[in-house]
Amino acid sequence: MNLASDCAECGEAITVRMDGERVLAVAPESPIVFYVERGCCETGPAVITHCPHINFFCGAGHASRWLADRRDLRGPLLGLPQAIAAAREHFDRAIRLVREGAL
């Protein structure tokens, strides 16, 4: 599986290549993900409502700078392993339901 995003601060491309649970390649080396706490957007799973506040960053400095301008947002800055675990925890069920046509 290939994942792609852009740094919400500078626009640099961020790519993650995975095989099942294993990360095969990532660029840049240490991306950061801001995962907003619940209740910021439309009702429903963020994967379906496309929450605009869950963002990738090319590094911790960019994430911190972006978040400093958004004092109304609360949530953790996660390294890639933690972001993968959070995504799995919060999105797997919704993704499975979408694939099955239940949503």
Backbone as ProteinMPNN parsed JSONL, in Angstrom:
{"seq_chain_A": "MNLASDCAECGEAITVRMDGERVLAVAPESPIVFYVERGCCETGPAVITHCPHINFFCGAGHASRWLADRRDLRGPLLGLPQAIAAAREHFDRAIRLVREGAL", "coords_chain_A": {"N_chain_A": [[0.844, -1.165, 0.0], [0.545, 2.187, -0.83], [0.874, 5.344, 0.56], [0.163, 8.781, 0.382], [0.757, 12.211, 1.042], [0.84, 15.729, 1.743], [3.025, 17.992, 3.392], [1.421, 19.94, 5.741], [2.371, 22.388, 6.434], [4.553, 23.251, 4.75], [4.162, 22.083, 2.27], [5.714, 20.04, 1.21], [6.114, 16.854, -0.324], [4.978, 13.85, 1.164], [5.539, 10.492, 1.597], [4.567, 7.141, 2.195], [5.302, 3.805, 2.138], [3.903, 0.672, 2.471], [3.721, -2.761, 3.503], [1.339, -4.704, 4.416], [1.596, -4.77, 7.787], [4.116, -3.743, 7.905], [6.376, -1.045, 7.485], [7.833, -0.108, 4.579], [9.148, 1.929, 3.22], [9.741, 5.41, 3.719], [9.339, 8.87, 3.208], [9.692, 12.28, 3.844], [12.208, 11.232, 6.249], [11.265, 11.231, 8.994], [8.27, 11.709, 9.441], [5.533, 13.558, 10.904], [2.351, 13.357, 12.443], [-0.548, 15.198, 13.013], [-3.151, 14.542, 15.091], [-6.298, 15.296, 15.549], [-8.345, 15.905, 18.425], [-11.509, 14.393, 19.16], [-14.675, 15.742, 18.019], [-14.347, 18.085, 16.56], [-15.286, 18.512, 14.029], [-17.657, 17.66, 11.425], [-20.306, 15.396, 12.328], [-19.545, 12.006, 12.71], [-17.267, 9.403, 11.505], [-13.888, 10.447, 11.093], [-12.56, 9.562, 8.812], [-14.561, 9.383, 6.961], [-15.846, 11.866, 7.004], [-13.801, 13.462, 6.245], [-11.963, 15.009, 7.873], [-10.439, 18.12, 8.171], [-8.356, 18.664, 9.857], [-6.649, 16.639, 10.595], [-3.475, 16.081, 9.9], [-0.458, 15.618, 7.961], [3.042, 16.162, 8.458], [6.322, 17.214, 7.49], [8.171, 17.161, 9.464], [8.849, 17.583, 13.031], [9.217, 20.296, 13.723], [7.794, 21.738, 11.743], [5.22, 20.791, 12.268], [4.782, 21.756, 14.869], [4.941, 24.526, 14.421], [2.748, 24.915, 12.67], [0.637, 24.122, 14.35], [0.836, 26.032, 16.37], [-0.35, 28.246, 15.271], [-2.96, 27.599, 15.403], [-4.571, 27.637, 17.829], [-7.018, 26.808, 18.798], [-7.296, 24.148, 18.273], [-6.933, 20.851, 19.552], [-4.922, 18.096, 20.341], [-2.759, 15.239, 19.841], [0.674, 15.219, 18.645], [1.969, 12.907, 16.543], [4.43, 10.387, 15.99], [5.342, 8.333, 13.147], [4.925, 5.454, 13.73], [3.097, 5.603, 15.905], [1.041, 7.066, 14.715], [0.163, 5.294, 12.747], [-0.852, 3.254, 14.367], [-2.928, 4.691, 15.663], [-4.534, 5.356, 13.462], [-5.304, 2.82, 12.613], [-6.764, 1.999, 14.862], [-8.868, 3.903, 14.914], [-9.937, 4.046, 12.297], [-10.143, 1.578, 10.911], [-12.541, 0.014, 11.2], [-14.521, 1.707, 10.018], [-13.494, 1.959, 7.401], [-13.615, -0.689, 6.564], [-16.424, -1.05, 6.595], [-17.179, 0.777, 4.6], [-15.927, -0.385, 2.35], [-17.406, -2.739, 2.24], [-19.791, -1.743, 1.49], [-21.616, -0.909, 3.338], [-21.77, 1.643, 4.341]], "CA_chain_A": [[0.0, 0.0, 0.0], [1.269, 3.444, -0.88], [0.152, 6.487, 1.097], [0.799, 10.042, 0.008], [0.168, 13.435, 1.562], [1.75, 16.868, 1.681], [3.207, 18.686, 4.662], [0.441, 21.021, 5.86], [3.086, 23.647, 6.676], [5.39, 23.702, 3.633], [3.736, 21.478, 1.011], [6.601, 18.966, 0.763], [5.473, 15.551, -0.474], [5.253, 12.828, 2.176], [5.103, 9.193, 1.092], [4.777, 5.98, 3.053], [5.016, 2.55, 1.436], [3.735, -0.377, 3.478], [3.299, -4.107, 3.123], [0.653, -5.149, 5.618], [1.958, -4.0, 8.988], [5.509, -3.272, 7.799], [6.724, 0.155, 6.713], [8.947, -0.432, 3.683], [9.878, 3.157, 2.886], [9.068, 6.652, 4.113], [10.082, 10.084, 2.878], [10.977, 12.341, 4.523], [12.535, 10.166, 7.186], [10.532, 11.239, 10.265], [7.066, 12.537, 9.386], [4.717, 13.735, 12.104], [0.926, 13.487, 12.139], [-1.399, 15.807, 14.03], [-4.425, 13.828, 15.171], [-7.171, 16.17, 16.337], [-9.28, 15.251, 19.334], [-12.876, 14.293, 18.637], [-15.611, 16.829, 18.213], [-13.982, 19.334, 15.9], [-15.844, 18.616, 12.677], [-18.965, 17.044, 11.228], [-20.555, 14.156, 13.041], [-19.183, 10.797, 11.974], [-15.84, 9.079, 11.495], [-13.046, 11.399, 10.351], [-12.217, 8.993, 7.51], [-15.686, 9.628, 6.059], [-16.128, 13.302, 6.967], [-12.587, 14.119, 5.726], [-11.554, 16.031, 8.826], [-9.328, 18.895, 7.625], [-7.363, 18.952, 10.88], [-5.695, 15.534, 10.7], [-2.505, 16.47, 8.885], [0.923, 15.15, 7.951], [4.089, 17.189, 8.422], [7.613, 16.611, 7.162], [8.972, 17.081, 10.684], [8.257, 18.116, 14.263], [9.235, 21.759, 13.695], [6.678, 22.205, 10.924], [3.985, 20.471, 12.987], [4.654, 22.693, 15.989], [4.675, 25.856, 13.868], [1.379, 24.882, 12.171], [-0.27, 24.03, 15.49], [0.905, 27.288, 17.123], [-1.287, 29.178, 14.633], [-4.311, 27.033, 15.537], [-4.691, 27.402, 19.273], [-8.312, 26.215, 19.109], [-7.225, 22.703, 18.04], [-6.275, 20.054, 20.578], [-4.631, 16.732, 19.938], [-1.345, 14.888, 19.905], [1.559, 15.09, 17.495], [2.367, 11.501, 16.576], [5.389, 9.836, 15.057], [4.697, 7.417, 12.212], [4.372, 4.242, 14.349], [1.923, 5.951, 16.701], [-0.015, 7.485, 13.784], [-0.367, 4.074, 12.136], [-1.671, 2.598, 15.394], [-4.136, 5.494, 15.859], [-5.365, 5.19, 12.264], [-5.879, 1.475, 12.671], [-7.752, 1.989, 15.939], [-10.018, 4.76, 14.648], [-10.47, 4.011, 10.939], [-10.298, 0.252, 10.315], [-13.946, -0.404, 11.146], [-15.221, 2.527, 9.033], [-12.999, 1.597, 6.078], [-14.184, -2.012, 6.271], [-17.839, -0.854, 6.292], [-17.256, 1.436, 3.28], [-15.577, -1.4, 1.348], [-18.496, -3.703, 2.179], [-20.974, -1.051, 1.002], [-22.552, -0.671, 4.427], [-21.864, 3.098, 4.601]], "C_chain_A": [[0.895, 1.236, 0.0], [0.364, 4.556, -0.37], [0.902, 7.744, 0.706], [0.027, 11.205, 0.605], [1.176, 14.545, 1.316], [1.859, 17.46, 3.074], [2.254, 19.872, 4.696], [1.1, 22.38, 6.08], [3.806, 24.132, 5.421], [5.009, 23.107, 2.277], [4.631, 20.363, 0.494], [5.844, 17.641, 0.713], [5.928, 14.603, 0.631], [4.703, 11.516, 1.631], [5.463, 8.101, 2.086], [4.394, 4.76, 2.231], [4.997, 1.438, 2.466], [3.38, -1.701, 2.803], [2.663, -4.704, 4.368], [0.983, -4.219, 6.77], [3.344, -3.351, 8.886], [5.632, -2.013, 6.955], [7.959, -0.194, 5.898], [9.805, 0.787, 3.367], [9.046, 4.349, 3.329], [9.964, 7.83, 3.734], [9.179, 11.274, 3.133], [11.052, 11.317, 5.651], [11.653, 10.091, 8.428], [9.289, 12.12, 10.21], [6.318, 12.533, 10.722], [3.268, 13.884, 11.648], [0.245, 14.173, 13.323], [-2.732, 15.096, 13.959], [-5.343, 14.598, 16.112], [-8.07, 15.342, 17.254], [-10.671, 15.282, 18.724], [-13.663, 15.577, 18.868], [-15.294, 18.111, 17.481], [-14.751, 19.564, 14.608], [-17.254, 18.048, 12.633], [-19.079, 15.771, 12.054], [-20.19, 12.981, 12.14], [-17.697, 10.574, 11.992], [-15.047, 10.047, 10.617], [-12.697, 10.881, 8.964], [-13.332, 9.244, 6.495], [-15.959, 11.121, 5.928], [-14.944, 14.11, 6.443], [-12.172, 15.292, 6.604], [-10.343, 16.795, 8.295], [-8.192, 19.13, 8.622], [-6.408, 17.801, 11.152], [-4.712, 15.741, 9.558], [-1.157, 15.801, 9.078], [1.855, 16.352, 7.883], [5.417, 16.51, 8.153], [8.544, 16.536, 8.37], [8.286, 17.767, 11.849], [8.199, 19.644, 14.262], [8.068, 22.326, 12.901], [5.348, 21.943, 11.62], [3.748, 21.462, 14.121], [4.315, 24.097, 15.508], [3.227, 25.952, 13.377], [0.383, 24.922, 13.333], [-0.288, 25.325, 16.309], [-0.059, 28.33, 16.565], [-2.742, 28.737, 14.768], [-4.569, 26.656, 16.989], [-6.024, 26.776, 19.678], [-8.316, 24.691, 18.921], [-6.465, 22.02, 19.164], [-6.065, 18.651, 20.04], [-3.138, 16.486, 19.937], [-0.63, 15.019, 18.565], [2.159, 13.692, 17.588], [3.468, 11.2, 15.578], [4.688, 8.8, 14.195], [4.171, 6.142, 12.874], [3.107, 4.515, 15.17], [0.747, 6.369, 15.808], [-0.653, 6.274, 13.103], [-1.279, 3.351, 13.125], [-2.986, 3.363, 15.614], [-5.081, 5.346, 14.669], [-6.052, 3.83, 12.276], [-7.009, 1.433, 13.698], [-9.024, 2.753, 15.555], [-10.674, 4.548, 13.286], [-10.743, 2.625, 10.377], [-11.758, -0.162, 10.161], [-14.699, 0.377, 10.068], [-14.782, 2.18, 7.615], [-13.589, 0.253, 5.653], [-15.667, -1.872, 5.877], [-18.029, -0.198, 4.926], [-16.967, 0.415, 2.187], [-16.687, -2.425, 1.162], [-19.8, -3.069, 1.678], [-22.002, -0.758, 2.079], [-22.7, 0.807, 4.775], [-21.932, 3.856, 3.299]], "O_chain_A": [[1.876, 1.31, 0.74], [-0.776, 4.692, -0.815], [2.133, 7.767, 0.7], [-1.203, 11.185, 0.665], [2.241, 14.314, 0.744], [0.901, 17.433, 3.846], [2.269, 20.713, 3.797], [0.45, 23.414, 5.925], [3.685, 25.302, 5.059], [5.483, 23.578, 1.243], [4.345, 19.789, -0.557], [5.036, 17.342, 1.592], [7.106, 14.559, 0.985], [3.535, 11.438, 1.248], [6.514, 8.134, 2.726], [3.29, 4.69, 1.69], [5.942, 1.273, 3.238], [2.825, -1.745, 1.705], [3.364, -5.158, 5.272], [0.683, -3.026, 6.727], [3.691, -2.499, 9.704], [5.074, -1.921, 5.861], [9.004, -0.535, 6.453], [11.027, 0.691, 3.261], [7.816, 4.308, 3.318], [11.181, 7.79, 3.915], [8.029, 11.287, 2.695], [10.077, 10.631, 5.956], [11.323, 8.993, 8.876], [9.247, 13.166, 10.857], [6.462, 11.624, 11.54], [2.995, 14.465, 10.598], [0.432, 13.785, 14.476], [-3.369, 15.048, 12.907], [-5.176, 14.55, 17.33], [-8.495, 14.239, 16.91], [-10.962, 16.114, 17.865], [-13.371, 16.371, 19.763], [-15.914, 19.139, 17.754], [-14.854, 20.7, 14.143], [-17.948, 17.965, 13.647], [-18.08, 15.156, 12.425], [-20.5, 12.978, 10.949], [-16.938, 11.435, 12.435], [-15.491, 10.417, 9.53], [-12.551, 11.671, 8.031], [-13.07, 9.309, 5.294], [-16.276, 11.592, 4.836], [-15.069, 15.314, 6.219], [-12.048, 16.423, 6.134], [-9.318, 16.182, 7.996], [-7.176, 19.729, 8.271], [-5.436, 17.982, 11.885], [-5.069, 15.597, 8.389], [-0.763, 15.461, 10.194], [1.517, 17.401, 7.336], [5.62, 15.359, 8.541], [9.599, 15.906, 8.297], [7.272, 18.445, 11.68], [7.229, 20.224, 14.752], [7.426, 23.283, 13.332], [4.447, 22.78, 11.569], [2.632, 21.947, 14.304], [3.494, 24.782, 16.118], [2.551, 26.948, 13.633], [-0.594, 25.671, 13.296], [-1.32, 25.677, 16.882], [-0.532, 29.197, 17.3], [-3.649, 29.426, 14.3], [-4.76, 25.485, 17.316], [-6.147, 26.263, 20.79], [-9.247, 24.02, 19.366], [-5.473, 22.548, 19.667], [-6.932, 18.094, 19.366], [-2.346, 17.424, 20.024], [-1.244, 14.94, 17.5], [2.78, 13.339, 18.59], [3.446, 11.696, 14.452], [3.552, 8.425, 14.483], [3.032, 5.768, 12.595], [2.157, 3.734, 15.125], [-0.405, 6.061, 16.112], [-1.868, 6.235, 12.908], [-2.358, 2.888, 12.754], [-4.043, 2.745, 15.737], [-6.293, 5.225, 14.849], [-7.242, 3.72, 11.981], [-8.082, 0.893, 13.428], [-10.131, 2.297, 15.84], [-11.859, 4.843, 13.131], [-11.521, 2.507, 9.43], [-12.16, -0.637, 9.099], [-15.439, -0.218, 9.284], [-15.618, 2.114, 6.714], [-14.013, 0.089, 4.509], [-16.111, -2.511, 4.924], [-18.934, -0.57, 4.179], [-17.693, 0.356, 1.194], [-16.892, -2.927, 0.056], [-20.792, -3.766, 1.466], [-23.139, -0.398, 1.772], [-23.663, 1.186, 5.441], [-22.015, 5.084, 3.303]]}, "name": "protein", "num_of_chains": 1, "seq": "MNLASDCAECGEAITVRMDGERVLAVAPESPIVFYVERGCCETGPAVITHCPHINFFCGAGHASRWLADRRDLRGPLLGLPQAIAAAREHFDRAIRLVREGAL"}
